[in-house]
Amino acid sequence: ERICWGCDRYCPASAMGCGNGSSRTQHPIEIFGEDWADEPAWGLDETPAQPVEVRQPAP
């Protein structure tokens, strides 16, 4: 049994429910290698987002 990356259906390897039954969706690590997330072209930013101040409307 295999599972496609990002899918919660547990299909048998011989009868995939998606992709016309031909193959499963591979995780990027299987295609690009272990350092796939280090590629700058992905646009993954390691800098955490800055908190935004939420103001309440005046009564």
C-alpha positions in Angstrom: 0.0 0.0 0.0 1.3 3.5 -0.9 -0.1 6.9 -0.3 0.3 9.8 -2.6 1.9 12.9 -1.1 -0.8 15.3 0.1 -3.6 12.7 -0.3 -5.5 11.0 2.5 -6.8 8.1 0.5 -5.0 4.8 1.1 -5.1 3.2 -2.4 -3.5 -0.1 -3.2 -0.3 0.3 -5.3 -2.1 -1.7 -8.1 -5.2 0.5 -8.1 -4.6 4.1 -7.6 -7.8 6.1 -7.3 -6.4 9.3 -8.8 -4.1 9.9 -11.7 -5.8 7.3 -14.0 -4.3 4.5 -11.8 -1.0 5.0 -13.5 1.1 6.3 -10.6 1.0 8.2 -7.3 1.9 11.8 -6.6 5.5 11.8 -5.4 6.8 14.0 -2.6 9.2 16.6 -3.8 12.0 14.9 -1.9 11.6 11.9 -4.2 11.9 14.0 -7.3 14.4 16.7 -6.4 16.4 15.1 -3.5 16.7 15.8 0.2 17.6 19.5 -0.2 14.5 20.3 -2.3 13.3 22.9 0.2 16.6 24.8 0.0 16.0 25.9 -3.6 15.3 29.6 -3.6 13.0 29.4 -6.6 10.3 27.7 -4.5 9.7 31.0 -2.7 9.8 29.4 0.8 10.8 32.1 3.2 12.4 31.1 6.5 11.8 34.5 8.0 8.7 34.3 10.2 5.8 36.7 9.5 5.6 39.8 11.6 2.6 40.1 13.8 -0.1 42.5 12.7 -1.8 44.8 15.2 -5.6 44.5 14.9 -7.5 47.6 15.9 -11.0 47.5 17.2 -13.5 50.0 15.6 -14.5 52.9 17.7 -17.9 52.5 19.4 
